[in-house]
Amino acid sequence: MSHLADKLKEALRVTPPAMGFFRSTASVSNPRMLIVAQLALEDAEATPDIMKDMDAILLTCGKTLTAKALKVLNKASGGAPLGIWFTGKSQNKIVEGVDFVVVASENAPICISGTVECSKMLTIPLDLSDGLAHTLNNLPVESVLVNTCVPRALTWIDLMYLSRLGGLISKPLLAQVSPTISECEINMLWNAGVDSLVAPLSSENQETFKKLRATVDGLKLTAKRKWMQTRAIVPVIKQGESAVDADDDDDCGDE
């Protein structure tokens, strides 16, 4: 499991209250939402300090990324999980130091070149069908990214799509959003089933990104989530018993 997957699991975990007659001094923890900073590889190399104090870094990469360059970037990020999203028509090789890779569901090959193991984050369209959304739970990917980054405010139909996906997908669901997203919109995304945000970061919008970070950190999120829901319990039939009473079948057949 990748470091990002570990951080997502820890952020979304809620500590239940202690059971029994003895008073517990431990408080019930609240879930928190992570923010993955998405920035161009060129910006990261030009101003490496921009990557400090981030939950995770997602580099959009349109050129060959060497292990040496990635080692420098990992050091500059302060240990934050570092992922890559290859742009262009072809996928690049995964090199040592990559924690996760973003792959497009439409055109990325299912086998990515390179010998380094890392987790996969699969991108999906907002209007993915129910049938395909169900299959995501069985695919060898650790998280799912849906693109909601639009130059307008989020609409009710966007929220409906996200709520549908949040109810169908059991894996961590991330949404690509604008750094100017409001607190009201963030709360609605959380309640719809979005677990974490992916927002663009650059040297020009650092202050906007800091405001987004402060907004998310100040949220009082509730444990409403799909991983907390009770699963349906299927009755187990003991050996020698039948799900249908044979006598009832005989009675139904008699006139």
Beta strands, then each sheet from edge to edge (+ up, - down):
strand 1: 34-40
strand 2: 56-61
strand 3: 82-86
strand 4: 100-104
strand 5: 119-124
strand 6: 143-147
strand 7: 173-176
strand 8: 196-200
sheet 1: 1+ 2+ 3+ 4+ 5+ 6+ 7+ 8+ 1+
end
